[in-house]
Amino acid sequence: MTETRPAPPVLPHGGSGCDFLDAYYPNAPQPWLDLSTGINPWPYPHQPVSDAAWHRLPSPSLNRECAEATASYLGVAPQNIALLPGSQSAISLLPTLFKPTSVSILDPTYGEHRPSWELAGHKVRDVDADLIAAEDTDILLLTNPNNPNGRFWTGDEIQRLAAARSRKGQWLIVDEAFADVMPSTSAAALCARNRTIVLRSFGKFFGLAGLRLGVVVAQETFARRLEALIGPWAVSGPALEVGARAYRDVAWHTDTRERLASAASRLKGLLTRHGLTYVGGTDLFLLFGHPRAAELFHALCTHGLYVRRFAAHPNWLRFGLLPDDAAHARLDAALLAWTAPA
């Protein structure tokens, strides 16, 4: 039987959720199992970084090494790569590189995009997946595959969209934070010859979000403008060293995609068996619906399980992957308790 205290308000995303929930659910089992993110629970097994990476400012050669590894991974030229301290930096800074104009953003999507463009003075409107309303706007921003519902465009669809917008002098910006699990959808190779910009996150697929490494792929002049804006030594030496190694580790990429796909399938089966309705997702997160989602969120919290809620979609809950059998059993037990007759 779960507590009757109402669920807390929808929490901001990021690392503060569990801190808040500790105070709101002081009797919840510890430690919290944070399933609110789309971060790989089996991070890249990075080796210790060099002493120089810790004690010296990052050198141009180290930055170049990481950019070359990233470019090889994405199938682009190194000069089209800009490295940043996390893809969130790109989300915040990109709007300042454009004069105020019209921007269409696919909705629903990651919540930091819209305020960043509005803060820079752009006129922003939401569009749905058919994108018709975006045809007369100067900038179209979409997330592919989309967060939180997993909607995606194929590589051919993105190529046609990028070419069409470029011919009209319009821009396409693609947030590919979760594209590592669907590499065939990437628009990265289009950026050098089209008005297309791609944002990539290192932390999600490689499971090292705290390292703070992000990538922007764009025309060379645009990439250099972005680097000039963030200033020198913006990406730490440890991030550059680990990133260079990880992007070159092809065997790990292959094995990890298989492992994530298997874990996502197992999680989908568990949630479906307990009466939740699959909405969409990727191999890094799954979105489910339930008419009593707020009640379920509260019940999970009483068991020390934190999942993602959405203010605009109160029937949705997003689940990150379960790291091990113990976590699987813990979620299963919490769902059984919730569905058991009073």
Secondary structure, DSSP 8 states (H G I E B T S, - for coil): ----S-------SSTTHHHHHHHH-TTS-SS-EE-SS---SS--------HHHHHS---HHHHHHHHHHHHHHHTS-GGGEEEESSHHHHHHHGGGGS-S-EEEEESS--TTHHHHHHHTT-EEEEE-TT-GGGTTSSEEEEESS-TTT-----HHHHHHHHHHHHHTT-EEEEE-TTGGGSGGG--GGGTTTSSEEEEEESHHHHT-GGG--EEEE--HHHHHHHHHHH-TT-S-HHHHHHHHHHHH-HHHHHHHHHHHHHHHHHHHHHHHHTT-EEEEE-SSEEEEE-TTHHHHHHHHHHTTEE-EE-TT-TTEEEEE---SHHHHHHHHHHHHHHHS--
